[in-house]
């Protein structure tokens, strides 16, 4: 199963939350921009923006992911997997 297939099999709530909060910061983004191998930085979110997205997604999902779990350039699919692990 490739990364794109994997993303489609994950809980849609996690990906939807990531998209929603990223688009709230950068309205020019669209749902189709969130490809599995693309990082939030590649989508144009700076480090403060990415931190805000992560914090808001954790609030939405009512999960606490240790900060040490996040990597600098984490692709969307890996980010979804990470949130899924803590749900």
N, C-alpha and C positions, 0 to 999 in steps of 0.2 A: 504494500500500500504506500503510495507516494504521499508527500507532505500535504498536497491539496486535498486528496481523498481523506486523509486523516482529519483535516480541518472540518470537512463536511460531516464527519461522524461525531464530532464533539457537541456538547450541549450548546445549543444556539444562544442561550442566555448570556454566556460568557463572551462570545464573539460580539453579540449585539451590544453589550455593555461597553466593550472596548471601542467599537465603532461609534456609539452614541457620544461617549465622552471625548473622543478624539475629534469628531466632527463638530462638537460644541466649541472646541478651541480653534479648529481650522475648518470653517464652513465650506471651503472649496473642495474638501475631500468628499468622496462618495463611497457608498458601501462596497463598490467593486474595486476600490483601491486597496482594500485590506486583503492582499494575497498572502498565502501561508509563509512564503519566504521573505517577505518585506518587513523591515523593522519600522517602528514608530519614528525613528530618526529619519529614515529614508522617505517617510511620508511628509516630513517637514516639521515634526515636533521637536522642539529643543528639550534640554534636560529638565527644565522646570515644567514644561508641558507634559512630558512623559511621566513625571512624578505625580502630577495632578491627575492624569488619566488612571494610573495605577491605584492611587488613593481612592478615587471616586469609584472605580470598579470594585475594590475591596469593600467599600461601604455598601454599594448596591447588592453585592453577593453575600454580605455579612460574613466575610472571611478575613482572616489575618494571615498574610503570607510574610514570613520573615524577610527583611530587606536583603539578607545575604543570599537569598534564592534568585534575585534578579541579576541578570548579566547586562553588561553595557549595550550590546547590540543583539537583543533578543528578538528573533522573528515572531510575527504574529502567532503562528501555529504553536511555537514554544511557549509564548505567553499564555495562550489559551490552555495548553496542557498544564502549565504551572497553577493557574487558578483552579482548574479542574481537580488537581491533586489535593487542594486544601478545602474543597467544598464538602 
